[in-house]
């Protein structure tokens, strides 16, 4: 019986961690694409 409750607690902690980390992961992903697009625009201006 204790094992079922222990697994529920671990699963709940993982779900909470994922829920709290999602905004930071999306912000980092957006920043990565923004920096890459700025670099591509800069290269396009330099070459053309």
C-alpha positions as CSV (number, residue, x, y, z in Angstrom):
1,X,0.0,0.0,0.0
2,X,2.8,2.4,0.8
3,X,4.4,1.8,-2.6
4,X,1.2,3.1,-4.4
5,X,1.3,6.3,-2.4
6,X,5.0,6.7,-3.0
7,X,4.6,6.4,-6.7
8,X,1.8,8.9,-6.7
9,X,4.0,11.4,-4.8
10,X,6.9,11.0,-7.2
11,X,4.6,11.2,-10.2
12,X,2.9,14.4,-8.8
13,X,6.3,16.0,-8.2
14,X,7.4,15.3,-11.7
15,X,4.2,16.7,-13.1
16,X,4.5,19.8,-11.0
17,X,8.1,20.3,-12.1
18,X,7.2,19.9,-15.7
19,X,4.3,22.4,-15.3
20,X,6.5,24.9,-13.6
21,X,9.4,24.5,-16.1
22,X,7.2,24.8,-19.2
23,X,7.1,28.7,-19.4
24,X,10.9,28.9,-19.0
25,X,11.5,26.2,-21.7
26,X,9.2,28.0,-24.1
27,X,10.9,31.4,-23.4
28,X,14.3,29.8,-24.0
29,X,13.1,28.3,-27.2
30,X,11.6,31.6,-28.4
31,X,14.9,33.4,-27.6
32,X,16.9,30.8,-29.6
33,X,14.7,31.3,-32.7
34,X,14.9,35.1,-32.3
35,X,18.7,35.1,-32.1
36,X,18.9,32.8,-35.1
37,X,16.6,34.9,-37.2
38,X,18.5,38.1,-36.3
39,X,21.7,36.5,-37.3
40,X,20.2,35.4,-40.6
41,X,18.9,38.9,-41.3
42,X,22.3,40.4,-40.5
43,X,24.1,38.0,-42.9
44,X,21.6,38.7,-45.6
45,X,22.2,42.5,-45.2
46,X,26.0,42.0,-45.3
47,X,26.0,39.8,-48.4
48,X,23.4,41.8,-50.4
